[in-house]
Amino acid sequence: MKKVKYYYSSKNHRFEPIRVPVWKKLLRLFGLMSAVVVTAAIIVALAFQYIQSPNEKRMNKQLSQLQEKYDRLSQDIMESRERMTALEDRDNQVYRVIFEAKPLSKEIRTGRINPDDLTLAKKLSPFSNDALMASLDKNMHSLKRRMDFQEKSYDTLQKFIEKKQEMLASIPSIQPVSNKQLERIASGFGYRIDPIYKIGKFHAGLDFTAPTGTPIYATGDGVVESADYHESGFGNHIWIRHGFGYRTHYCHMVKMKAQPGQTVKRGMVIGWVGSTGKSTGPHCHYEVEKSGEKIDPIHFFYNDLKPEDFDRMVQMAQAGNQAFD
């Protein structure tokens, strides 16, 4: 039952019920509804501010996981870039130095992209998805470019290695006759007494004494340039062209085995010791040329001699004795 309120009427000298006008009732109702709406709005705002919906929780969790993956990937990229830099430095400072190739600049290797501009993981946090993808794409593109270029550089170095191997096999590096006891050096490089004219004359090679028929070996890989007879000079003699500017000359053979145009390998028998041509006894006159210049052959026996043997051979070759041809 609705409770009725009364008031004392001084006019009628009695208690009368209080009657609220309709407009006041409407006003009170409006005020109450307004208060409810405002309170609800405040509650909803606080709820959205501090309480996440299940969908928001799921999205934030995914974003957090994505951020963690990006951070790990960024770290991997930075470590890979450091390793790539180390490989590039080794390429420039070791491999290309060994093979006498020009070092490659950072601008060429990176395509003029500055790697310092790519460390976005340290500059942008938190990331939007677009920023994450853009950063990763830029990092990976730079690293891939450098890896592709390094791969090409190693391909080039492989060709240098093959060329270097060919050169090392071609350079004269052994003695033309077996001389383990170092007893066959008869006359060295330089001015010596001519055995026929008895005057000082430049001797452009080394004379190795040996019994007639002793094998003579090619001292490096090459192609026989000529093999013929010179009656008043070198007798039966062979020229071998080794490439890279090197030629070797083997003289006074009793018999020649190699033929012009033949490909020979280091250590292959090309003929036998004799005393043909202008010679005073069986020996092999041996010469080395580099780019047309006569060079002392004694510096090309590094495959044959120990350091102490080399010193002994140098002393023997420098003796101012008479040449054999």
C-alpha contacts under 8 A as a table, 3 or more apart, distances in Angstrom:
res1	aa1	res2	aa2	distance
4	V	17	P	6.69
4	V	18	I	7.51
5	K	17	P	5.74
5	K	18	I	5.63
6	Y	15	F	6.10
6	Y	16	E	5.32
6	Y	17	P	4.14
6	Y	18	I	5.14
7	Y	15	F	5.39
7	Y	16	E	5.53
7	Y	17	P	6.27
7	Y	18	I	6.31
8	Y	13	H	7.00
8	Y	14	R	5.57
8	Y	15	F	4.28
8	Y	16	E	6.24
9	S	12	N	5.45
9	S	13	H	5.44
9	S	14	R	5.43
9	S	15	F	5.88
9	S	16	E	6.57
10	S	13	H	4.78
10	S	14	R	7.08
20	V	24	K	6.68
20	V	25	K	6.91
21	P	24	K	5.45
21	P	25	K	6.53
22	V	25	K	5.02
22	V	26	L	6.22
23	W	26	L	5.02
23	W	27	L	6.06
24	K	27	L	4.89
24	K	28	R	6.07
25	K	28	R	5.15
25	K	29	L	6.10
26	L	29	L	4.99
26	L	30	F	6.07
27	L	30	F	5.09
27	L	31	G	6.16
28	R	31	G	5.05
28	R	32	L	6.10
29	L	32	L	5.08
29	L	33	M	6.15
30	F	33	M	5.11
30	F	34	S	6.02
31	G	34	S	5.03
31	G	35	A	6.14
32	L	35	A	5.15
32	L	36	V	6.23
33	M	36	V	4.99
33	M	37	V	6.11
34	S	37	V	5.09
34	S	38	V	6.10
35	A	38	V	5.17
35	A	39	T	6.00
36	V	39	T	5.15
36	V	40	A	6.02
37	V	40	A	5.08
37	V	41	A	6.10
38	V	41	A	5.05
38	V	42	I	6.23
39	T	42	I	5.12
39	T	43	I	6.18
40	A	43	I	5.04
40	A	44	V	6.07
41	A	44	V	5.11
41	A	45	A	6.04
42	I	45	A	5.10
42	I	46	L	6.15
43	I	46	L	5.20
43	I	47	A	6.07
44	V	47	A	4.93
44	V	48	F	6.17
45	A	48	F	5.23
45	A	49	Q	6.11
46	L	49	Q	4.97
46	L	50	Y	6.05
46	L	51	I	7.67
47	A	50	Y	5.45
47	A	51	I	4.96
47	A	52	Q	7.69
48	F	51	I	5.54
48	F	52	Q	6.48
49	Q	52	Q	7.70
52	Q	55	N	7.95
52	Q	56	E	5.79
52	Q	57	K	6.02
53	S	56	E	5.11
53	S	57	K	6.13
54	P	57	K	5.03
54	P	58	R	6.19
55	N	58	R	5.11
55	N	59	M	6.19
56	E	59	M	5.06
56	E	60	N	5.96
57	K	60	N	5.20
57	K	61	K	6.08
58	R	61	K	5.14
58	R	62	Q	6.24
59	M	62	Q	5.07
59	M	63	L	6.11
60	N	63	L	4.98
60	N	64	S	6.04
61	K	64	S	5.06
61	K	65	Q	6.20
62	Q	65	Q	5.09
62	Q	66	L	6.07
63	L	66	L	4.95
63	L	67	Q	6.09
64	S	67	Q	5.06
64	S	68	E	6.25
65	Q	68	E	5.08
65	Q	69	K	6.18
66	L	69	K	5.09
66	L	70	Y	6.05
67	Q	70	Y	5.02
67	Q	71	D	6.11
67	Q	126	P	7.88
67	Q	127	F	7.66
68	E	71	D	5.09
68	E	72	R	6.27
69	K	72	R	5.15
69	K	73	L	6.04
70	Y	73	L	4.98
70	Y	74	S	5.88
70	Y	132	L	7.29
71	D	74	S	5.05
71	D	75	Q	6.16
71	D	121	A	6.83
72	R	75	Q	5.07
72	R	76	D	6.22
73	L	76	D	4.96
73	L	77	I	6.12
74	S	77	I	5.01
74	S	78	M	6.16
74	S	121	A	6.49
74	S	136	L	7.51
75	Q	78	M	5.10
75	Q	79	E	6.18
76	D	79	E	5.11
76	D	80	S	6.02
77	I	80	S	4.97
77	I	81	R	5.99
77	I	139	N	7.22
77	I	140	M	7.57
77	I	143	L	7.87
78	M	81	R	5.00
78	M	82	E	6.21
78	M	119	T	7.75
79	E	82	E	5.04
79	E	83	R	6.27
80	S	83	R	5.04
80	S	84	M	5.98
81	R	84	M	4.83
81	R	85	T	6.06
81	R	143	L	6.63
82	E	85	T	5.03
82	E	86	A	6.28
83	R	86	A	5.00
83	R	87	L	6.26
84	M	87	L	5.07
84	M	88	E	6.16
84	M	146	R	7.67
84	M	147	M	7.38
85	T	88	E	5.00
85	T	89	D	6.11
86	A	89	D	5.08
86	A	90	R	6.15
87	L	90	R	5.06
87	L	91	D	5.98
88	E	91	D	4.87
88	E	92	N	6.19
88	E	150	Q	7.12
89	D	92	N	5.16
89	D	93	Q	5.81
89	D	94	V	7.92
90	R	93	Q	5.19
90	R	94	V	5.24
90	R	95	Y	6.68
91	D	94	V	5.78
91	D	95	Y	5.05
91	D	96	R	6.01
91	D	103	P	7.93
92	N	95	Y	6.35
92	N	96	R	5.30
92	N	97	V	6.90
92	N	102	K	7.89
92	N	103	P	4.86
92	N	104	L	6.64
93	Q	96	R	6.45
93	Q	97	V	5.92
93	Q	103	P	7.54
94	V	97	V	5.22
94	V	98	I	6.13
95	Y	98	I	5.18
95	Y	99	F	6.35
95	Y	157	L	7.43
96	R	99	F	5.15
96	R	100	E	5.68
96	R	101	A	4.72
96	R	102	K	6.57
96	R	103	P	6.37
96	R	157	L	7.41
97	V	100	E	4.93
97	V	101	A	6.23
97	V	102	K	7.79
97	V	103	P	7.94
98	I	101	A	7.83
99	F	157	L	7.69
99	F	160	F	6.26
99	F	161	I	7.38
99	F	164	K	7.37
104	L	108	I	6.56
104	L	109	R	6.94
105	S	108	I	5.37
105	S	109	R	6.42
106	K	109	R	5.09
106	K	110	T	5.96
106	K	112	R	7.60
107	E	110	T	5.37
107	E	111	G	5.66
107	E	112	R	4.45
107	E	113	I	7.19
108	I	111	G	5.31
108	I	112	R	6.52
109	R	112	R	7.72
109	R	145	R	7.70
109	R	146	R	5.65
109	R	149	F	6.11
109	R	150	Q	7.53
110	T	113	I	5.41
110	T	114	N	7.27
110	T	115	P	7.90
110	T	142	S	6.69
110	T	145	R	6.54
110	T	146	R	5.50
111	G	145	R	7.42
113	I	142	S	7.07
114	N	117	D	5.67
114	N	118	L	7.38
115	P	118	L	5.33
115	P	119	T	7.42
115	P	142	S	7.56
116	D	119	T	6.02
117	D	120	L	7.30
118	L	135	S	7.30
118	L	138	K	6.97
118	L	139	N	5.88
119	T	122	K	6.00
119	T	123	K	7.13
119	T	139	N	7.96
120	L	123	K	4.91
120	L	124	L	5.72
120	L	135	S	6.39
121	A	124	L	5.84
121	A	125	S	7.13
122	K	125	S	7.50
124	L	127	F	6.16
127	F	130	D	7.84
127	F	131	A	5.65
127	F	132	L	5.82
128	S	131	A	5.10
128	S	132	L	6.17
129	N	132	L	5.05
129	N	133	M	6.21
130	D	133	M	5.26
130	D	134	A	6.00
131	A	134	A	5.06
131	A	135	S	5.96
132	L	135	S	5.24
132	L	136	L	6.15
133	M	136	L	5.15
133	M	137	D	5.94
134	A	137	D	5.15
134	A	138	K	6.13
135	S	138	K	5.20
135	S	139	N	6.17
136	L	139	N	5.14
136	L	140	M	6.00
137	D	140	M	5.22
137	D	141	H	5.92
138	K	141	H	5.13
138	K	142	S	6.21
139	N	142	S	5.30
139	N	143	L	6.20
140	M	143	L	5.08
140	M	144	K	5.89
141	H	144	K	5.18
141	H	145	R	6.13
142	S	145	R	5.18
142	S	146	R	6.35
143	L	146	R	5.16
143	L	147	M	6.13
144	K	147	M	5.01
144	K	148	D	6.03
145	R	148	D	5.19
145	R	149	F	6.18
146	R	149	F	5.10
146	R	150	Q	6.03
147	M	150	Q	5.01
147	M	151	E	6.09
148	D	151	E	5.12
148	D	152	K	6.41
149	F	152	K	5.11
149	F	153	S	6.18
150	Q	153	S	4.84
150	Q	154	Y	6.20
151	E	154	Y	5.15
151	E	155	D	6.31
152	K	155	D	4.95
152	K	156	T	6.31
153	S	156	T	5.05
153	S	157	L	6.23
154	Y	157	L	4.83
154	Y	158	Q	6.04
155	D	158	Q	5.05
155	D	159	K	6.57
156	T	159	K	5.20
156	T	160	F	6.41
157	L	160	F	4.78
157	L	161	I	6.07
158	Q	161	I	4.95
158	Q	162	E	6.24
159	K	162	E	5.08
159	K	163	K	6.11
160	F	163	K	4.99
160	F	164	K	5.87
161	I	164	K	4.91
161	I	165	Q	6.01
162	E	165	Q	5.09
162	E	166	E	6.19
163	K	166	E	5.01
163	K	167	M	6.10
164	K	167	M	4.93
164	K	168	L	6.04
165	Q	168	L	5.11
165	Q	169	A	6.14
166	E	169	A	5.18
166	E	170	S	6.13
167	M	170	S	4.97
167	M	171	I	6.08
167	M	243	G	7.76
167	M	244	F	6.90
168	L	171	I	5.50
169	A	172	P	7.99
169	A	220	G	6.11
169	A	221	D	5.82
169	A	266	R	7.37
170	S	220	G	4.68
170	S	221	D	4.35
170	S	222	G	6.18
170	S	242	H	5.33
170	S	243	G	6.94
170	S	266	R	7.68
171	I	219	T	7.81
171	I	220	G	5.52
171	I	221	D	7.37
171	I	242	H	6.73
171	I	246	Y	6.85
172	P	219	T	4.72
172	P	220	G	4.49
172	P	221	D	7.89
172	P	246	Y	7.94
172	P	248	T	7.64
172	P	266	R	7.96
172	P	288	V	7.91
172	P	300	F	6.01
172	P	301	F	7.69
173	S	219	T	5.87
173	S	220	G	6.55
173	S	300	F	4.67
173	S	301	F	4.72
173	S	302	Y	5.86
173	S	303	N	5.54
173	S	304	D	7.41
174	I	219	T	5.18
174	I	220	G	7.65
174	I	300	F	6.69
174	I	301	F	4.67
174	I	302	Y	6.95
174	I	303	N	5.65
174	I	304	D	5.46
175	Q	178	S	6.88
175	Q	179	N	7.33
175	Q	217	Y	7.74
175	Q	219	T	6.44
175	Q	301	F	6.01
175	Q	304	D	7.01
176	P	216	I	5.39
176	P	217	Y	4.84
176	P	218	A	6.36
176	P	219	T	5.92
176	P	284	C	7.96
176	P	286	Y	7.35
177	V	208	F	7.32
177	V	214	T	7.45
177	V	215	P	6.47
177	V	216	I	5.11
177	V	217	Y	6.17
177	V	284	C	7.92
178	S	215	P	7.94
179	N	182	L	5.19
179	N	183	E	6.69
179	N	184	R	6.29
180	K	183	E	7.97
182	L	185	I	6.86
182	L	309	D	7.76
182	L	313	M	6.83
184	R	207	D	7.99
184	R	208	F	4.99
184	R	209	T	4.87
184	R	210	A	6.56
185	I	188	G	7.33
185	I	206	L	7.21
185	I	207	D	6.03
185	I	208	F	4.85
185	I	209	T	6.48
185	I	313	M	7.56
185	I	316	M	6.79
185	I	317	A	6.50
186	A	206	L	7.60
186	A	207	D	5.40
186	A	208	F	5.80
186	A	209	T	6.14
186	A	316	M	7.85
186	A	317	A	7.26
186	A	321	N	7.97
186	A	323	A	7.28
186	A	324	F	7.61
187	S	192	R	7.84
187	S	206	L	5.77
187	S	207	D	5.07
187	S	208	F	7.54
187	S	316	M	7.98
187	S	317	A	5.81
187	S	318	Q	7.89
187	S	319	A	7.49
187	S	320	G	7.90
187	S	321	N	6.42
187	S	322	Q	6.67
187	S	323	A	5.26
187	S	324	F	7.19
188	G	203	H	7.40
188	G	205	G	6.52
188	G	206	L	4.75
188	G	207	D	6.61
188	G	316	M	7.61
188	G	317	A	4.05
188	G	318	Q	5.80
188	G	319	A	7.26
188	G	323	A	7.89
189	F	202	F	7.91
189	F	203	H	5.57
189	F	204	A	5.59
189	F	205	G	5.01
189	F	206	L	5.74
189	F	296	D	5.68
189	F	297	P	7.68
189	F	317	A	6.94
189	F	318	Q	7.37
190	G	202	F	5.38
190	G	203	H	5.08
190	G	204	A	6.39
190	G	205	G	7.79
191	Y	200	G	6.11
191	Y	201	K	5.22
191	Y	202	F	4.16
191	Y	203	H	5.59
191	Y	320	G	7.86
192	R	200	G	5.42
192	R	201	K	5.50
192	R	202	F	6.17
192	R	203	H	6.09
192	R	320	G	6.21
192	R	321	N	6.34
192	R	322	Q	5.66
192	R	323	A	5.97
193	I	198	K	5.60
193	I	199	I	5.29
193	I	200	G	4.62
193	I	201	K	6.09
193	I	321	N	6.79
193	I	322	Q	4.60
193	I	323	A	6.01
194	D	197	Y	5.50
194	D	198	K	4.88
194	D	199	I	5.45
194	D	200	G	6.15
194	D	201	K	5.99
194	D	322	Q	6.38
194	D	323	A	5.90
194	D	324	F	7.73
194	D	325	D	6.89
195	P	198	K	5.59
195	P	280	T	7.15
195	P	322	Q	6.29
195	P	323	A	6.01
195	P	324	F	6.14
195	P	325	D	6.28
196	I	325	D	7.85
203	H	206	L	7.84
203	H	323	A	7.42
204	A	287	E	6.43
204	A	294	K	6.41
204	A	295	I	7.66
204	A	296	D	7.49
205	G	285	H	6.46
205	G	286	Y	5.29
205	G	287	E	4.41
205	G	288	V	7.15
205	G	294	K	7.98
205	G	295	I	7.84
205	G	296	D	6.45
205	G	297	P	6.52
206	L	285	H	5.74
206	L	286	Y	5.26
206	L	287	E	6.65
206	L	296	D	7.86
206	L	297	P	6.81
206	L	298	I	7.74
206	L	317	A	7.59
207	D	283	H	6.37
207	D	284	C	5.64
207	D	285	H	4.54
207	D	286	Y	6.35
207	D	323	A	7.31
207	D	324	F	6.82
208	F	283	H	5.33
208	F	284	C	5.10
208	F	285	H	6.48
208	F	286	Y	7.75
209	T	282	P	6.31
209	T	283	H	4.21
209	T	284	C	6.52
210	A	214	T	6.35
210	A	273	V	6.77
210	A	282	P	6.27
210	A	283	H	5.47
210	A	284	C	7.64
211	P	214	T	5.85
211	P	273	V	6.91
211	P	274	G	7.66
211	P	282	P	6.25
211	P	283	H	7.49
212	T	254	V	7.07
212	T	272	W	7.14
212	T	273	V	5.05
212	T	274	G	4.86
212	T	275	S	7.65
212	T	282	P	5.75
212	T	283	H	7.68
213	G	254	V	6.94
213	G	272	W	4.83
213	G	273	V	5.08
213	G	274	G	6.54
214	T	272	W	5.26
214	T	273	V	5.12
215	P	269	V	6.15
215	P	270	I	7.70
215	P	271	G	6.09
215	P	272	W	4.51
215	P	273	V	6.35
216	I	269	V	5.60
216	I	270	I	5.98
216	I	271	G	5.31
216	I	272	W	5.27
216	I	273	V	6.48
216	I	284	C	7.82
217	Y	266	R	7.28
217	Y	267	G	5.10
217	Y	268	M	5.30
217	Y	269	V	4.51
217	Y	270	I	5.73
217	Y	271	G	7.35
218	A	221	D	7.32
218	A	264	V	7.08
218	A	265	K	6.72
218	A	266	R	5.19
218	A	267	G	5.37
218	A	268	M	5.52
218	A	269	V	6.46
218	A	270	I	6.32
219	T	248	T	7.98
219	T	266	R	5.07
219	T	267	G	6.16
220	G	242	H	6.83
220	G	264	V	7.97
220	G	265	K	6.12
220	G	266	R	4.09
220	G	267	G	7.30
221	D	242	H	6.00
221	D	263	T	7.66
221	D	264	V	5.64
221	D	265	K	4.22
221	D	266	R	4.97
222	G	240	I	6.19
222	G	241	R	5.49
222	G	242	H	4.08
222	G	243	G	6.92
222	G	263	T	5.87
222	G	264	V	5.49
222	G	265	K	6.57
223	V	240	I	5.59
223	V	241	R	5.38
223	V	242	H	6.43
223	V	260	P	7.81
223	V	261	G	5.93
223	V	262	Q	5.57
223	V	263	T	4.42
223	V	264	V	5.91
224	V	227	A	7.29
224	V	238	I	7.20
224	V	239	W	6.04
224	V	240	I	4.39
224	V	241	R	6.25
224	V	258	A	7.10
224	V	259	Q	6.55
224	V	260	P	4.96
224	V	261	G	5.15
224	V	262	Q	5.32
224	V	263	T	6.42
224	V	264	V	7.20
225	E	238	I	7.52
225	E	239	W	5.34
225	E	240	I	5.22
225	E	241	R	5.90
225	E	260	P	5.50
225	E	261	G	6.08
226	S	238	I	5.62
226	S	239	W	5.24
226	S	240	I	7.19
226	S	259	Q	7.38
226	S	260	P	4.93
226	S	261	G	7.62
227	A	236	N	7.33
227	A	237	H	5.85
227	A	238	I	4.40
227	A	239	W	6.58
227	A	256	M	7.41
227	A	258	A	7.25
227	A	259	Q	6.09
227	A	260	P	5.78
228	D	235	G	8.00
228	D	236	N	5.75
228	D	237	H	5.89
228	D	238	I	6.74
229	Y	234	F	7.38
229	Y	235	G	5.03
229	Y	236	N	4.32
229	Y	237	H	6.25
230	H	233	G	5.44
230	H	234	F	5.43
230	H	235	G	4.43
230	H	236	N	6.32
230	H	237	H	7.47
230	H	277	G	6.31
231	E	234	F	7.04
231	E	235	G	5.18
231	E	276	T	7.49
231	E	277	G	4.80
231	E	278	K	7.33
232	S	235	G	6.97
232	S	277	G	5.22
232	S	278	K	5.41
233	G	277	G	5.04
233	G	278	K	4.82
234	F	237	H	5.97
234	F	251	C	5.22
234	F	252	H	5.39
234	F	276	T	7.10
234	F	277	G	5.13
234	F	278	K	6.22
234	F	279	S	7.96
235	G	251	C	6.48
235	G	252	H	4.80
235	G	253	M	6.92
235	G	275	S	7.67
235	G	276	T	4.51
235	G	277	G	3.61
235	G	278	K	6.85
236	N	251	C	6.02
236	N	252	H	5.18
236	N	253	M	5.02
236	N	254	V	6.84
236	N	255	K	6.94
236	N	256	M	6.87
236	N	276	T	6.29
236	N	277	G	7.19
237	H	249	H	7.09
237	H	250	Y	5.40
237	H	251	C	4.17
237	H	252	H	6.02
237	H	253	M	6.34
237	H	256	M	7.63
238	I	249	H	5.77
238	I	250	Y	5.26
238	I	251	C	6.60
238	I	256	M	7.85
238	I	258	A	8.00
239	W	247	R	6.88
239	W	248	T	5.75
239	W	249	H	4.68
239	W	250	Y	6.65
240	I	247	R	5.56
240	I	248	T	5.31
240	I	249	H	6.61
241	R	246	Y	6.30
241	R	247	R	4.55
241	R	248	T	6.76
242	H	245	G	7.32
242	H	246	Y	5.29
242	H	247	R	5.68
242	H	248	T	7.79
243	G	246	Y	5.56
243	G	247	R	7.48
245	G	289	E	7.75
245	G	290	K	5.22
245	G	291	S	4.63
245	G	292	G	7.64
246	Y	288	V	7.22
246	Y	289	E	5.56
246	Y	290	K	4.67
246	Y	291	S	6.45
247	R	288	V	5.90
247	R	289	E	5.03
247	R	290	K	6.63
248	T	286	Y	7.28
248	T	287	E	5.53
248	T	288	V	4.60
248	T	289	E	6.20
249	H	285	H	7.80
249	H	286	Y	5.56
249	H	287	E	4.90
249	H	288	V	6.53
250	Y	253	M	7.70
250	Y	284	C	6.49
250	Y	285	H	5.90
250	Y	286	Y	4.95
250	Y	287	E	6.85
251	C	284	C	5.67
251	C	285	H	5.06
251	C	286	Y	6.59
252	H	273	V	6.87
252	H	274	G	5.51
252	H	275	S	5.09
252	H	276	T	4.64
252	H	277	G	6.10
252	H	278	K	7.93
252	H	279	S	7.20
252	H	282	P	7.68
252	H	283	H	6.93
252	H	284	C	6.07
252	H	285	H	6.84
253	M	256	M	6.42
253	M	271	G	6.47
253	M	272	W	5.44
253	M	273	V	4.75
253	M	274	G	4.40
253	M	275	S	6.44
253	M	276	T	6.25
253	M	284	C	6.99
254	V	271	G	7.74
254	V	272	W	5.85
254	V	273	V	5.68
254	V	274	G	3.94
254	V	275	S	6.41
254	V	276	T	6.27
255	K	271	G	5.69
255	K	272	W	5.61
255	K	273	V	7.58
255	K	274	G	7.39
256	M	259	Q	7.89
256	M	270	I	6.30
256	M	271	G	4.21
256	M	272	W	6.60
257	K	269	V	7.36
257	K	270	I	4.91
257	K	271	G	4.74
257	K	272	W	7.97
258	A	262	Q	6.69
258	A	269	V	7.89
258	A	270	I	4.78
258	A	271	G	6.78
259	Q	262	Q	5.59
264	V	268	M	6.50
265	K	268	M	5.60
269	V	272	W	7.96
273	V	282	P	6.38
273	V	283	H	5.83
273	V	284	C	5.87
274	G	281	G	7.78
274	G	282	P	4.69
274	G	283	H	6.04
274	G	284	C	7.31
275	S	278	K	7.83
275	S	279	S	5.52
275	S	280	T	7.01
275	S	281	G	5.44
275	S	282	P	4.34
275	S	283	H	6.33
276	T	279	S	6.38
278	K	325	D	5.64
279	S	282	P	7.47
279	S	324	F	5.85
279	S	325	D	4.62
280	T	324	F	5.56
280	T	325	D	6.49
281	G	324	F	6.72
283	H	324	F	7.56
285	H	325	D	7.80
286	Y	297	P	7.58
287	E	294	K	7.28
287	E	295	I	7.54
287	E	296	D	7.65
287	E	297	P	6.28
288	V	294	K	6.02
288	V	295	I	5.57
288	V	296	D	6.90
288	V	297	P	5.58
289	E	292	G	5.61
289	E	293	E	5.24
289	E	294	K	4.60
289	E	295	I	5.67
290	K	293	E	5.23
290	K	294	K	6.62
290	K	295	I	6.83
296	D	299	H	6.32
297	P	300	F	5.51
297	P	301	F	7.56
298	I	301	F	6.05
298	I	313	M	7.84
298	I	314	V	7.05
299	H	302	Y	7.24
300	F	303	N	7.99
301	F	304	D	5.41
301	F	305	L	6.37
302	Y	305	L	5.66
302	Y	306	K	7.72
305	L	308	E	7.95
305	L	309	D	5.65
305	L	310	F	5.72
306	K	309	D	5.12
306	K	310	F	6.11
307	P	310	F	5.07
307	P	311	D	6.34
308	E	311	D	5.18
308	E	312	R	6.37
309	D	312	R	5.08
309	D	313	M	6.16
310	F	313	M	5.04
310	F	314	V	6.16
311	D	314	V	5.17
311	D	315	Q	6.42
312	R	315	Q	5.24
312	R	316	M	6.38
313	M	316	M	5.04
313	M	317	A	6.09
314	V	317	A	5.14
314	V	318	Q	6.12
315	Q	318	Q	5.27
315	Q	319	A	6.58
316	M	319	A	5.53
